[in-house]
């Protein structure tokens, strides 16, 4: 079983119990940490060349929503990510949806007729997800303006919103 | 002076415009961002059910009125007496959420009134000189779905020499993605009080009861146009007069009392029905940060009082987080058929009568300006979950009464 199949199997099993909801959310780490994830390439859902995640989020306070089409719990978090994008776009926040472990055609088919308020990128080989140590979906990763990972959580909660506000003010 | 003030206001507005980034167009963008934030907070709150503070609203209003009226003893007998008064009303409202379906709103207004009744010379009640009143008013709302809200309101009011109870249910239907909102509410108010007369004599205990029904409709006509309308009816029974009010009586002198002009109490019908219909159109101008509202109210009392009220409001965003509201109101009313300036010689005790200047036929005009600062829409560096408002209003009747009203408010959400 390759890594992708393993992740899919683990998360699918969790999905049967609410997509990992029973597992306690990982505590946010507010101290910025360097991560290899930003050096790894992601593919835009819209046509375009692969580009390092760090280029996508360069110079912006960013929230990356790691999700998959089969993950039911991801839908709620993605809805919150969309509201977060709309609420703080004028303040400079960038929200990025990162589809994990799926091909462009599948993701495009899923999103057809579902307008979204932020750009979607693909991580079909799970390179970025692994580098972020995102063992379960959904996972939310918050980056500061310098591209450093500031927090990682299973959902967008009041703590994430407050953190985003603080980062935007500081930037 | 007026011109100088006008120039100053223009200069200040221009300075604010230049300094703060003049883009009333972005008021719409700020509103959309705030709406998204509110929805996000609501969704996050749903995941964490339990008791929590939701909002706090503090408001302090001050009113000073000057005028002369026939019911006042503070003047020549048979003529209009002074009806000067001031009212200070601190007011607090707390909203507490019990869970994602139940919310409670507690309102505590405190009235401090001078010259609450300008003509009583009572020794028992202090109501004529200075009066304090306090109310506890609780509305609990249960929202079993996104379509229906069910509320029950109940409260108590204390005001010397009166104790009141208020209670009633209401239903709100939010239909067609909230493009149509229908509200129905009923209210019962019962007042029990010591009927002091205009000489301060306590005549025991009496009561009055009011039943009110109100139906309202808010209809979105387009993305920028809103219509709201309501109809309300109130039925009252019991002692409806203000027992410590008095009016002038012309009479034949007697051997014991040679006066030809004395005072007696007012007397109201034992029941009274009042209806009001209101309609208002609101129009937002996209990209300009401007909203205008025009409303009309028709009022009918079964005792032959008609009233027409026309009002207009203009909201203008200076920046996305600061707006001014200018408003004007024109009101005209006839008096009830039992309004008389004085009681003529040979009157029958049971004759219905009042000379209350609030019920006199008059036309009034009102104009006001309110400034509201919404920190929720402010730039992130000064953004907060609260807002401030400041208002001034001038009210004038053609019978000489006029009032100045000031208000300062603070609202916070948690």
Interface residues (C-beta under 8 A of the other chain):
Chain A: X76 X79 X80 X83 X84 X86 X87 X88 X89 X90 X91 X155 X156 X157 X158 X161 X165 X168 X169
Chain B: X26 X29 X30 X32 X33 X34 X36 X37 X39 X40 X41 X43 X44 X47 X48 X379 X380 X381 X383
